Amino acid sequence: MLEIPWRGALGLPTVAVLRRAILLVPLAGACLGSSDALAQAQPAVVTMDRAGGVLRPARVQAWLDAIYGTQRAPVWFTADGPRTDVQVALDAMRHAADHGLEPDDYNVDAVQSAVRQAADMTETQTVAATDAALTMAVLRFMSDLRFGRVDPSTVAPRYRATPPKDMRFVNMLRSAVAEARLADLLRAVEPAFPQYRRLEALLARYRRLAQEPFAALPLPKVGKRSVAVGDDYEGVAQLYDRLRGLGDLDATTPPPGGPRYTEAIAVGVRRFQHRHGLDADGVLGKSTLAALDVSPERRATQIVVSLERLRWVPDFGNDAIIAINLPSFRLWVFGDASRDHADLAMPVIVGKAMRNETPVFIGTMRLVEFSPYWNVPRSILRNELLPQLMRDRSLLRRDDMELVDASGQASSSDVLDDAALAALQAGRLRVRQRPGPANALGRVKFVLPNTMDIYLHDTPATQLFERSRRDFSHGCIRVGDPAALAAFVLSGNGGWTRADVDAAMSAGMHRVVPLAAPVPVIVFYTTVIVDRDGQAWFLPDLYGQDTVLLRALRRASPGFGSRPAP
């Protein structure tokens, strides 16, 4: 009996028996076995379940049924022995690290050993067990490539990605192996996003950088005063080597002749700061040195985490989409999601870390609301506005706010007397801000209905877009170029031009326009991005979500992080 001990949630070797997944698969050809031999065959004991992951016994059973069905014929063996793609499968799983996965998850050595034994034997039960074990290992590998190892809802409860129900690769496995096309199938399984391929290439690069001498020692610390151009810094030669190795310092820049921190080296520091989400001032402070001291090996782990997240993203085909990445404070609009070029990009302001974090989720933009009312959320009313009103009751009039009852009827008076204040405290009245130049939502609001009441909107506080770190909101997303975004999403409404949008935003009249073609909006979280020029951007873990996912990955793959970089 061949046992494949997939590791369980606690990292301890376990063997779970999936009784309905026992496969006793006869080889074609009467000389290789009879029904009596099949009845006596020992089952392969395998499981693909993992804690917090996307694989479940019922799903595995469905996949196995789709592959073996009523044929009960082997996938990987013929009467003449193993098929060519057996080695292709083993090699692909052995190089799983190239994709940010763990080869140990697929027990490649055990399966390969079983394949060697089965190739020299004619015992039906041995070949059947080996065929089943290899099928399940490859299924797990393909599932990891396509859907990831961690169920996104376990680490981001608001995120509802496409569930792993796409069985196309399962249904194609048998024919791909029979026709020696497994390598093509494996390539097709991976996410097709250009960003995903660029991250894979970046992962290989940073694993190579981890072996370079410049990565071995930390940079000398600075004292209470940061190091500016013209100051002496004892680690300047080491800094030069690190910036050269990371590609932030031009190869033509001469090495330093002493401890002086020169403008030539500061150019490389500014480049490094810019692509690591820091103020690009060229000053060597604690934050910049801390980022410089993150080893290439740790950056490689950060890339692996980002690859996992990209596997959660649904395939939008050729649809238009709006993508927002929270750690980079950036929004992109793609008229065609399959293209590698954004039609529009702009800065955004997102929810404050630790207090009002913007959730990751996938929504659909359905309405554009010009000169919107701002209905003050109950939490903001209770925690912020009410204490201010108790100190200064004229605040309603000054900020052009009004009281609204449960039926939606606005009060004709903006005087906040004791009775009205008590009704606000009891929840019988609420507050909304009228459209106008002081309105917190600005001149336009983009509605994507969701239970969290998260939407996109304009803002009068445009000066905040100049900041490098832009987590200032209560959770909603403020966009840097609302007119351009409105013109894009209304382009399918027929007759809407940029001039029409500008006029609607300036009219001061409340107006709701349903979109003729609703647009998917993905609010995402990744701390590594590679642009079209191949430049890598490493961003701070704004909400600590990398840390959470890293823990989940270690539970799903106990060998994660313990293997030395190749």
Secondary structure, DSSP 4 states (H G I P E B T S, - for coil): --B---B-TTS-B-----GGG----PPSSGGG--HHHHHHPPPPB-----TTSS--HHHHHHHHHHHHTTT---SSEETTEE-THHHHHHHHHHTGGGGT--GGGGTHHHHHHHHHHHHT---HHHHHHHHHHHHHHHHHHHHHHHH-SS-HHHH-TT--PPPS---HHHHHHHHHHHTT-HHHHHHHHS---HHHHHHHHHHHHHHHHTTSGGGSSPPPP--SSPB-TTSB-TTHHHHHHHHHHHT-S-TTSPPPSSSB--HHHHHHHHHHHHTTTS--S--B-HHHHHHHTS-HHHHHHHHHHHHHHHTTS---TT--EEEEETTTTEEEEESSTTSSS-SEEEEEEEEPTTTSPPPPEEEEEEEEEES--EE--HHHIIIIIHHHHHH-TTHHHHTTEEEE-TTSPBPS-----HHHHHHHHHTSSEEEEPSSTT-TTTTEEEE---TT---EE--S-GGGGGSSS-EEESSSEEES-HHHHHHHHTGGGSS--HHHHHHHHHS---EEEEEEEEEEEEEE--SEEE-TTS-EEE---TTSHHHHHHHHHHHH-TTTTTSPP-
